[in-house]
Amino acid sequence: MCLSIPGRIIKIEDETATIDYSGEKRTASTALLKDVTVGDFVIVSAKFVMQKVPEEEAKKTIALWDETDKICNCEK
């Protein structure tokens, strides 16, 4: 089973998006989902942007993930 954390697109060049995951930045291809823009929250799998996530839902998920880190003492 995989868990995916939403990240926010901070830059798009050609078909490559830079995605910010609470300070950690990764890149992913937008070849499979062309309808994304800077500021969108997205789910990535296998280095491809797979799905846009509504901002409110993304923020709730990120907050829950952060809380889980605190509970299990997994903080960065």
Jmol script that loads the backbone (N, CA, C; Angstrom):
load data "model"
ATOM      1  N   MET A   1       0.842  -1.182   0.000  1.00  0.00           N
ATOM      2  CA  MET A   1       0.000   0.000   0.000  1.00  0.00           C
ATOM      3  C   MET A   1       0.884   1.242   0.000  1.00  0.00           C
ATOM      4  N   CYS A   2       0.506   2.220  -0.768  1.00  0.00           N
ATOM      5  CA  CYS A   2       1.243   3.483  -0.827  1.00  0.00           C
ATOM      6  C   CYS A   2       0.409   4.598  -0.217  1.00  0.00           C
ATOM      7  N   LEU A   3       1.086   5.506   0.446  1.00  0.00           N
ATOM      8  CA  LEU A   3       0.447   6.723   0.931  1.00  0.00           C
ATOM      9  C   LEU A   3       1.012   7.885   0.141  1.00  0.00           C
ATOM     10  N   SER A   4       0.150   8.731  -0.342  1.00  0.00           N
ATOM     11  CA  SER A   4       0.596   9.899  -1.102  1.00  0.00           C
ATOM     12  C   SER A   4       0.252  11.157  -0.344  1.00  0.00           C
ATOM     13  N   ILE A   5       1.211  12.035  -0.246  1.00  0.00           N
ATOM     14  CA  ILE A   5       1.033  13.318   0.428  1.00  0.00           C
ATOM     15  C   ILE A   5       0.888  14.390  -0.648  1.00  0.00           C
ATOM     16  N   PRO A   6      -0.105  15.254  -0.528  1.00  0.00           N
ATOM     17  CA  PRO A   6      -0.217  16.332  -1.518  1.00  0.00           C
ATOM     18  C   PRO A   6       0.951  17.312  -1.399  1.00  0.00           C
ATOM     19  N   GLY A   7       1.382  17.795  -2.537  1.00  0.00           N
ATOM     20  CA  GLY A   7       2.394  18.841  -2.592  1.00  0.00           C
ATOM     21  C   GLY A   7       1.886  19.967  -3.465  1.00  0.00           C
ATOM     22  N   ARG A   8       2.493  21.155  -3.292  1.00  0.00           N
ATOM     23  CA  ARG A   8       2.069  22.327  -4.075  1.00  0.00           C
ATOM     24  C   ARG A   8       3.073  22.584  -5.195  1.00  0.00           C
ATOM     25  N   ILE A   9       2.552  22.751  -6.404  1.00  0.00           N
ATOM     26  CA  ILE A   9       3.413  23.081  -7.545  1.00  0.00           C
ATOM     27  C   ILE A   9       3.923  24.508  -7.375  1.00  0.00           C
ATOM     28  N   ILE A  10       5.254  24.652  -7.434  1.00  0.00           N
ATOM     29  CA  ILE A  10       5.846  25.989  -7.294  1.00  0.00           C
ATOM     30  C   ILE A  10       6.479  26.493  -8.591  1.00  0.00           C
ATOM     31  N   LYS A  11       6.666  25.576  -9.549  1.00  0.00           N
ATOM     32  CA  LYS A  11       7.249  25.986 -10.830  1.00  0.00           C
ATOM     33  C   LYS A  11       6.914  24.926 -11.872  1.00  0.00           C
ATOM     34  N   ILE A  12       6.680  25.383 -13.103  1.00  0.00           N
ATOM     35  CA  ILE A  12       6.487  24.465 -14.227  1.00  0.00           C
ATOM     36  C   ILE A  12       7.353  24.950 -15.385  1.00  0.00           C
ATOM     37  N   GLU A  13       8.177  24.039 -15.891  1.00  0.00           N
ATOM     38  CA  GLU A  13       8.989  24.316 -17.077  1.00  0.00           C
ATOM     39  C   GLU A  13       8.772  23.172 -18.049  1.00  0.00           C
ATOM     40  N   ASP A  14       8.283  23.504 -19.229  1.00  0.00           N
ATOM     41  CA  ASP A  14       7.924  22.483 -20.223  1.00  0.00           C
ATOM     42  C   ASP A  14       6.945  21.504 -19.579  1.00  0.00           C
ATOM     43  N   GLU A  15       7.301  20.232 -19.473  1.00  0.00           N
ATOM     44  CA  GLU A  15       6.409  19.242 -18.852  1.00  0.00           C
ATOM     45  C   GLU A  15       6.951  18.771 -17.500  1.00  0.00           C
ATOM     46  N   THR A  16       7.742  19.623 -16.843  1.00  0.00           N
ATOM     47  CA  THR A  16       8.304  19.256 -15.539  1.00  0.00           C
ATOM     48  C   THR A  16       7.847  20.259 -14.496  1.00  0.00           C
ATOM     49  N   ALA A  17       7.207  19.742 -13.462  1.00  0.00           N
ATOM     50  CA  ALA A  17       6.753  20.577 -12.343  1.00  0.00           C
ATOM     51  C   ALA A  17       7.688  20.380 -11.164  1.00  0.00           C
ATOM     52  N   THR A  18       7.973  21.473 -10.461  1.00  0.00           N
ATOM     53  CA  THR A  18       8.678  21.400  -9.183  1.00  0.00           C
ATOM     54  C   THR A  18       7.607  21.485  -8.111  1.00  0.00           C
ATOM     55  N   ILE A  19       7.631  20.519  -7.199  1.00  0.00           N
ATOM     56  CA  ILE A  19       6.585  20.401  -6.193  1.00  0.00           C
ATOM     57  C   ILE A  19       7.203  20.529  -4.813  1.00  0.00           C
ATOM     58  N   ASP A  20       6.576  21.359  -3.991  1.00  0.00           N
ATOM     59  CA  ASP A  20       7.038  21.607  -2.623  1.00  0.00           C
ATOM     60  C   ASP A  20       6.209  20.777  -1.651  1.00  0.00           C
ATOM     61  N   TYR A  21       6.912  19.923  -0.910  1.00  0.00           N
ATOM     62  CA  TYR A  21       6.293  19.107   0.136  1.00  0.00           C
ATOM     63  C   TYR A  21       6.793  19.631   1.479  1.00  0.00           C
ATOM     64  N   SER A  22       6.175  20.685   1.969  1.00  0.00           N
ATOM     65  CA  SER A  22       6.549  21.275   3.261  1.00  0.00           C
ATOM     66  C   SER A  22       8.047  21.534   3.359  1.00  0.00           C
ATOM     67  N   GLY A  23       8.609  22.110   2.302  1.00  0.00           N
ATOM     68  CA  GLY A  23      10.015  22.479   2.305  1.00  0.00           C
ATOM     69  C   GLY A  23      10.907  21.550   1.494  1.00  0.00           C
ATOM     70  N   GLU A  24      10.501  20.326   1.289  1.00  0.00           N
ATOM     71  CA  GLU A  24      11.257  19.404   0.449  1.00  0.00           C
ATOM     72  C   GLU A  24      10.742  19.535  -0.976  1.00  0.00           C
ATOM     73  N   LYS A  25      11.658  19.771  -1.897  1.00  0.00           N
ATOM     74  CA  LYS A  25      11.247  19.989  -3.285  1.00  0.00           C
ATOM     75  C   LYS A  25      11.624  18.797  -4.144  1.00  0.00           C
ATOM     76  N   ARG A  26      10.678  18.380  -4.991  1.00  0.00           N
ATOM     77  CA  ARG A  26      10.866  17.269  -5.920  1.00  0.00           C
ATOM     78  C   ARG A  26      10.317  17.674  -7.276  1.00  0.00           C
ATOM     79  N   THR A  27      10.719  16.961  -8.314  1.00  0.00           N
ATOM     80  CA  THR A  27      10.179  17.238  -9.644  1.00  0.00           C
ATOM     81  C   THR A  27       9.351  16.044 -10.117  1.00  0.00           C
ATOM     82  N   ALA A  28       8.394  16.338 -10.991  1.00  0.00           N
ATOM     83  CA  ALA A  28       7.534  15.304 -11.566  1.00  0.00           C
ATOM     84  C   ALA A  28       7.052  15.772 -12.936  1.00  0.00           C
ATOM     85  N   SER A  29       6.758  14.821 -13.776  1.00  0.00           N
ATOM     86  CA  SER A  29       6.270  15.117 -15.117  1.00  0.00           C
ATOM     87  C   SER A  29       4.780  15.463 -15.087  1.00  0.00           C
ATOM     88  N   THR A  30       4.417  16.429 -15.920  1.00  0.00           N
ATOM     89  CA  THR A  30       3.009  16.793 -16.084  1.00  0.00           C
ATOM     90  C   THR A  30       2.441  16.196 -17.380  1.00  0.00           C
ATOM     91  N   ALA A  31       3.168  15.268 -17.983  1.00  0.00           N
ATOM     92  CA  ALA A  31       2.753  14.702 -19.274  1.00  0.00           C
ATOM     93  C   ALA A  31       1.389  14.015 -19.211  1.00  0.00           C
ATOM     94  N   LEU A  32       1.037  13.445 -18.064  1.00  0.00           N
ATOM     95  CA  LEU A  32      -0.232  12.730 -17.954  1.00  0.00           C
ATOM     96  C   LEU A  32      -1.392  13.607 -17.497  1.00  0.00           C
ATOM     97  N   LEU A  33      -1.081  14.768 -16.951  1.00  0.00           N
ATOM     98  CA  LEU A  33      -2.126  15.680 -16.466  1.00  0.00           C
ATOM     99  C   LEU A  33      -1.717  17.103 -16.836  1.00  0.00           C
ATOM    100  N   LYS A  34      -2.174  17.539 -17.986  1.00  0.00           N
ATOM    101  CA  LYS A  34      -1.755  18.838 -18.526  1.00  0.00           C
ATOM    102  C   LYS A  34      -2.427  20.026 -17.829  1.00  0.00           C
ATOM    103  N   ASP A  35      -3.561  19.795 -17.185  1.00  0.00           N
ATOM    104  CA  ASP A  35      -4.373  20.860 -16.611  1.00  0.00           C
ATOM    105  C   ASP A  35      -3.918  21.238 -15.195  1.00  0.00           C
ATOM    106  N   VAL A  36      -2.624  21.542 -15.039  1.00  0.00           N
ATOM    107  CA  VAL A  36      -2.112  21.967 -13.738  1.00  0.00           C
ATOM    108  C   VAL A  36      -1.404  23.307 -13.893  1.00  0.00           C
ATOM    109  N   THR A  37      -1.428  24.092 -12.824  1.00  0.00           N
ATOM    110  CA  THR A  37      -0.778  25.393 -12.832  1.00  0.00           C
ATOM    111  C   THR A  37      -0.029  25.583 -11.517  1.00  0.00           C
ATOM    112  N   VAL A  38       0.856  26.563 -11.503  1.00  0.00           N
ATOM    113  CA  VAL A  38       1.584  26.909 -10.282  1.00  0.00           C
ATOM    114  C   VAL A  38       0.555  27.239  -9.198  1.00  0.00           C
ATOM    115  N   GLY A  39       0.757  26.671  -8.019  1.00  0.00           N
ATOM    116  CA  GLY A  39      -0.160  26.885  -6.907  1.00  0.00           C
ATOM    117  C   GLY A  39      -1.095  25.713  -6.666  1.00  0.00           C
ATOM    118  N   ASP A  40      -1.259  24.841  -7.661  1.00  0.00           N
ATOM    119  CA  ASP A  40      -2.121  23.672  -7.493  1.00  0.00           C
ATOM    120  C   ASP A  40      -1.487  22.673  -6.521  1.00  0.00           C
ATOM    121  N   PHE A  41      -2.328  22.010  -5.742  1.00  0.00           N
ATOM    122  CA  PHE A  41      -1.897  20.873  -4.932  1.00  0.00           C
ATOM    123  C   PHE A  41      -2.132  19.623  -5.765  1.00  0.00           C
ATOM    124  N   VAL A  42      -1.150  18.711  -5.742  1.00  0.00           N
ATOM    125  CA  VAL A  42      -1.225  17.523  -6.581  1.00  0.00           C
ATOM    126  C   VAL A  42      -0.732  16.281  -5.836  1.00  0.00           C
ATOM    127  N   ILE A  43      -1.118  15.132  -6.372  1.00  0.00           N
ATOM    128  CA  ILE A  43      -0.610  13.832  -5.937  1.00  0.00           C
ATOM    129  C   ILE A  43       0.296  13.327  -7.051  1.00  0.00           C
ATOM    130  N   VAL A  44       1.460  12.816  -6.657  1.00  0.00           N
ATOM    131  CA  VAL A  44       2.442  12.311  -7.613  1.00  0.00           C
ATOM    132  C   VAL A  44       2.656  10.826  -7.354  1.00  0.00           C
ATOM    133  N   SER A  45       2.794  10.064  -8.432  1.00  0.00           N
ATOM    134  CA  SER A  45       3.141   8.647  -8.333  1.00  0.00           C
ATOM    135  C   SER A  45       4.118   8.325  -9.457  1.00  0.00           C
ATOM    136  N   ALA A  46       5.195   7.651  -9.121  1.00  0.00           N
ATOM    137  CA  ALA A  46       6.207   7.255 -10.109  1.00  0.00           C
ATOM    138  C   ALA A  46       6.720   8.453 -10.906  1.00  0.00           C
ATOM    139  N   LYS A  47       6.876   9.582 -10.220  1.00  0.00           N
ATOM    140  CA  LYS A  47       7.386  10.825 -10.817  1.00  0.00           C
ATOM    141  C   LYS A  47       6.471  11.446 -11.878  1.00  0.00           C
ATOM    142  N   PHE A  48       5.178  11.093 -11.828  1.00  0.00           N
ATOM    143  CA  PHE A  48       4.179  11.711 -12.691  1.00  0.00           C
ATOM    144  C   PHE A  48       3.092  12.349 -11.838  1.00  0.00           C
ATOM    145  N   VAL A  49       2.690  13.571 -12.193  1.00  0.00           N
ATOM    146  CA  VAL A  49       1.544  14.202 -11.543  1.00  0.00           C
ATOM    147  C   VAL A  49       0.312  13.421 -11.991  1.00  0.00           C
ATOM    148  N   MET A  50      -0.417  12.873 -11.013  1.00  0.00           N
ATOM    149  CA  MET A  50      -1.543  12.005 -11.329  1.00  0.00           C
ATOM    150  C   MET A  50      -2.901  12.653 -11.094  1.00  0.00           C
ATOM    151  N   GLN A  51      -2.960  13.583 -10.116  1.00  0.00           N
ATOM    152  CA  GLN A  51      -4.268  14.102  -9.710  1.00  0.00           C
ATOM    153  C   GLN A  51      -4.102  15.456  -9.034  1.00  0.00           C
ATOM    154  N   LYS A  52      -5.043  16.356  -9.334  1.00  0.00           N
ATOM    155  CA  LYS A  52      -5.120  17.608  -8.580  1.00  0.00           C
ATOM    156  C   LYS A  52      -5.967  17.361  -7.340  1.00  0.00           C
ATOM    157  N   VAL A  53      -5.620  18.061  -6.260  1.00  0.00           N
ATOM    158  CA  VAL A  53      -6.339  17.929  -4.994  1.00  0.00           C
ATOM    159  C   VAL A  53      -6.843  19.316  -4.599  1.00  0.00           C
ATOM    160  N   PRO A  54      -8.118  19.444  -4.220  1.00  0.00           N
ATOM    161  CA  PRO A  54      -8.609  20.746  -3.766  1.00  0.00           C
ATOM    162  C   PRO A  54      -7.760  21.254  -2.593  1.00  0.00           C
ATOM    163  N   GLU A  55      -7.498  22.553  -2.575  1.00  0.00           N
ATOM    164  CA  GLU A  55      -6.610  23.138  -1.574  1.00  0.00           C
ATOM    165  C   GLU A  55      -7.028  22.806  -0.146  1.00  0.00           C
ATOM    166  N   GLU A  56      -8.305  22.913   0.161  1.00  0.00           N
ATOM    167  CA  GLU A  56      -8.771  22.643   1.526  1.00  0.00           C
ATOM    168  C   GLU A  56      -8.492  21.190   1.925  1.00  0.00           C
ATOM    169  N   GLU A  57      -8.770  20.272   1.023  1.00  0.00           N
ATOM    170  CA  GLU A  57      -8.515  18.848   1.293  1.00  0.00           C
ATOM    171  C   GLU A  57      -7.015  18.598   1.471  1.00  0.00           C
ATOM    172  N   ALA A  58      -6.202  19.218   0.618  1.00  0.00           N
ATOM    173  CA  ALA A  58      -4.750  19.054   0.714  1.00  0.00           C
ATOM    174  C   ALA A  58      -4.229  19.560   2.052  1.00  0.00           C
ATOM    175  N   LYS A  59      -4.678  20.728   2.469  1.00  0.00           N
ATOM    176  CA  LYS A  59      -4.213  21.288   3.745  1.00  0.00           C
ATOM    177  C   LYS A  59      -4.623  20.419   4.929  1.00  0.00           C
ATOM    178  N   LYS A  60      -5.821  19.845   4.878  1.00  0.00           N
ATOM    179  CA  LYS A  60      -6.255  18.940   5.954  1.00  0.00           C
ATOM    180  C   LYS A  60      -5.376  17.694   5.995  1.00  0.00           C
ATOM    181  N   THR A  61      -5.076  17.145   4.839  1.00  0.00           N
ATOM    182  CA  THR A  61      -4.240  15.949   4.761  1.00  0.00           C
ATOM    183  C   THR A  61      -2.834  16.229   5.275  1.00  0.00           C
ATOM    184  N   ILE A  62      -2.267  17.353   4.877  1.00  0.00           N
ATOM    185  CA  ILE A  62      -0.925  17.730   5.333  1.00  0.00           C
ATOM    186  C   ILE A  62      -0.913  17.940   6.843  1.00  0.00           C
ATOM    187  N   ALA A  63      -1.930  18.592   7.375  1.00  0.00           N
ATOM    188  CA  ALA A  63      -2.010  18.810   8.832  1.00  0.00           C
ATOM    189  C   ALA A  63      -2.111  17.475   9.571  1.00  0.00           C
ATOM    190  N   LEU A  64      -2.895  16.557   9.056  1.00  0.00           N
ATOM    191  CA  LEU A  64      -3.023  15.239   9.675  1.00  0.00           C
ATOM    192  C   LEU A  64      -1.696  14.494   9.629  1.00  0.00           C
ATOM    193  N   TRP A  65      -1.003  14.570   8.510  1.00  0.00           N
ATOM    194  CA  TRP A  65       0.304  13.927   8.377  1.00  0.00           C
ATOM    195  C   TRP A  65       1.300  14.529   9.377  1.00  0.00           C
ATOM    196  N   ASP A  66       1.296  15.862   9.506  1.00  0.00           N
ATOM    197  CA  ASP A  66       2.187  16.532  10.466  1.00  0.00           C
ATOM    198  C   ASP A  66       1.874  16.091  11.890  1.00  0.00           C
ATOM    199  N   GLU A  67       0.594  15.949  12.216  1.00  0.00           N
ATOM    200  CA  GLU A  67       0.188  15.507  13.547  1.00  0.00           C
ATOM    201  C   GLU A  67       0.662  14.076  13.807  1.00  0.00           C
ATOM    202  N   THR A  68       0.563  13.230  12.816  1.00  0.00           N
ATOM    203  CA  THR A  68       1.034  11.848  12.933  1.00  0.00           C
ATOM    204  C   THR A  68       2.525  11.813  13.222  1.00  0.00           C
ATOM    205  N   ASP A  69       3.299  12.672  12.543  1.00  0.00           N
ATOM    206  CA  ASP A  69       4.732  12.758  12.802  1.00  0.00           C
ATOM    207  C   ASP A  69       5.007  13.120  14.264  1.00  0.00           C
ATOM    208  N   LYS A  70       4.242  14.056  14.799  1.00  0.00           N
ATOM    209  CA  LYS A  70       4.434  14.486  16.199  1.00  0.00           C
ATOM    210  C   LYS A  70       4.127  13.351  17.171  1.00  0.00           C
ATOM    211  N   ILE A  71       3.067  12.610  16.886  1.00  0.00           N
ATOM    212  CA  ILE A  71       2.653  11.524  17.778  1.00  0.00           C
ATOM    213  C   ILE A  71       3.718  10.429  17.852  1.00  0.00           C
ATOM    214  N   CYS A  72       4.298  10.089  16.722  1.00  0.00           N
ATOM    215  CA  CYS A  72       5.288   9.000  16.721  1.00  0.00           C
ATOM    216  C   CYS A  72       6.718   9.507  16.819  1.00  0.00           C
ATOM    217  N   ASN A  73       6.886  10.776  17.159  1.00  0.00           N
ATOM    218  CA  ASN A  73       8.209  11.381  17.309  1.00  0.00           C
ATOM    219  C   ASN A  73       9.060  11.245  16.056  1.00  0.00           C
ATOM    220  N   CYS A  74       8.427  11.420  14.912  1.00  0.00           N
ATOM    221  CA  CYS A  74       9.124  11.285  13.618  1.00  0.00           C
ATOM    222  C   CYS A  74       9.463  12.644  13.028  1.00  0.00           C
ATOM    223  N   GLU A  75       9.452  13.683  13.840  1.00  0.00           N
ATOM    224  CA  GLU A  75       9.678  15.026  13.326  1.00  0.00           C
ATOM    225  C   GLU A  75      11.034  15.128  12.671  1.00  0.00           C
ATOM    226  N   LYS A  76      11.131  16.048  11.705  1.00  0.00           N
ATOM    227  CA  LYS A  76      12.378  16.260  10.966  1.00  0.00           C
ATOM    228  C   LYS A  76      13.431  16.840  11.888  1.00  0.00           C
TER     229      LYS A  76
END
end "model"
wireframe off; spacefill off
backbone 0.3
color backbone group
